[in-house]
Structure formats: structure tokens, C-alpha cells
Amino acid sequence: MRLAGWLNAALWCMAASVAQAAPFAYVTNEKSGTISVIDTVSDTVVGEIKAGKKPRGAAFAGDGKTLFVSDQPNNNLMVVDVQERKVVGTIALGDSPEGVYATSDGTLLAAAIEEHNAVAFVDPASLSVKFTVKMQGKNPEHPVFRPDGKILYASAEEGDAVDVIDIEKRQSVKLVKVGARPRGIGFLPDGSKAYIACENSNQVAVFDSRKHEIIKMLKAGVRANGVAIHPSGKFAYVSNGGDGSVSVVDTASDEIVDTIAVGKRPWNMALTPDGSKLYVANGRSNSVSVIDTRTKQKLHDVPVGELPWGVFIR
């Protein structure tokens, strides 16, 4: 009996340890001014973080214990300690910051500064802006690093174009016209291709991200918006804000092979590190849809704060 009891206790401790180590999904709720914390094992909200007036884009950097979140009305980048679940500092950026992204090694952040038509590059170690690059396009929203960290693509919403930024040169070296109102961007893990959602033309632009040229334009759902790439590189996911759906793109054929219904006005998304689940922020439903990527079926909707903008998983 004693041995059985010891074994049961040991197994319980192991299970608890696994649960604690499981990734959490952080959802920026722009109208609530909060970040909802979802346990990706149970798919339940386990916490809430007060985060400025209008939290939108976010990215993990450094040791992964810090989430950097744009606060649009306050023109800054909030520094969020995810273990303490509180804002511990801010970094001044410029007028109307939006999307925030990090290099794969977490040593450099990029934040789109809409009103300045620029991207600010932030050192997460010193909590300071290292340099700023002026865009050729207008109104940048999503500044996404190619996996090697040498190139960054920034979608210019009002310019119907994508800026190609050379990080070493610290300048925009090319402007590529795409569909109307480009928004979300995702690179394949090997950096060979990028997928860019074009909201007002209901398209996805497939890019050769070495030559910085369009390979193909795909017809997506209504108001194509966010983009997420499966860790395997086999699939790209595109949220369709007008349809309340997510398109699944086979990256080998560059064809849409499935469409999954989610909530109202799906926006930005994130996958678990193993790629087993996709989390979709539904702005008008105040929820996050959880999709099983193997079966391509929605599992359930998780209620969060008001007007969720995006999901960020660590």
C-alpha cells in the first residue's frame, strides 16, 4: 500500500510538472486593455494581465519570460513579466505602434510605427530602440523577420505593398506591390517562401523570399488578414475576417486545401510549438477558436476579453 501510494504521488507530481511546462497562449484584448492567459493543455483561461489602453501586437524575446506588447494610444512597447503576470516597464516608440515581432533567437525586436511610416528595432536586453528604418510604403502593420534574421518584410496597408528591409544595411531596399491592403505575413521555416494576406483584395501573395518576388496570388476568403505557418512548413493558415473562417494552404502546391469555420472577424493567430493546435483570435466574438491541425476541425471556443487582436504562445 505504501509503495502504491508513493507511485501515485510520484505520477501526480510528474503530471503536474508536465502541465506547468506546457505552453501558454497570451491573447491581447485591445478594447479591454488586458491580456488573457490560456493554458493550452486544458484550453481554459487561467489568468489576466492588465496591459495599457489598447494592447495589440506582441512578441517574446530574450529568455522567453518577457512579452513585449504594443500599446497603441500610449505610443510605447510594454514590457510584461509573464511569470509575475504584470507590466514591469515601457519603451517609448512613436505614434501608433502595431505589430511586434522578434528574430528567431530573440535578440532583436521589430515594431511597426504606423504614423511615422517606420519600423523601430528594439534591443530586448537593454530595453531601448537601437535604430529606426523609414518605409517606402505607407502605414506599416506587420514587420516580420525572415528566419535567418537578415531580412524583414513589412506590410504597408495603405501602399498595397511590402517593404523589404535589409537588417545589416538598416534600410528598405525594395518595395513590392501586392494585393490591396496587405496585412499578416508568415515565412516558411527554411525562409524560402513567405505568405502575405491581402485584406481588401481577398488574396494571399506567395513570395519567393530570396528574390523578393511574387510567385503566385491565391484567392482566399473575404478580408484575408492574419497568417500563421505550421512548424513543419507544410501548411500556411490564413484568417478571413469577413467569412469567419481560416483557409489552409498546402505550401507544396500553394493551393488552398481546406477551410475551417471559426468565430466572427478572426484576426491574428498562433500555433503551439509542436504544431498540434492553432489558436485564432476572434475580434467580434470575444473568443479564441482552438483548431486541431491534424483533423482540421475546430475543437472549441475559449471566451477571452473584448476585441482580441492576436494570440502569442510560449
Secondary structure, 3 states (H helix, E strand, C coil): CHHHHHHHHHHHHHHHHHHHHCCEEEEEECCCCEEEEEECCCCEEEEEEECCCCEEEEEEECCCCEEEEEECCCCEEEEEECCCCEEEEEEECCCCEEEEEECCCCCCEEEEEHHHCEEEEEECCCCEEEEEEECCCCCEEEEEECCCCCEEEEEEHHHCEEEEEECCCCEEEEEEECCCCEEEEEECCCCCEEEEEECCCCEEEEEECCCCEEEEEEECCCCEEEEEECCCCCEEEEEECCCCEEEEEECCCCEEEEEEECCCCEEEEEECCCCCEEEEEECCCCEEEEEECCCCEEEEEEECCCCEEEEEEC
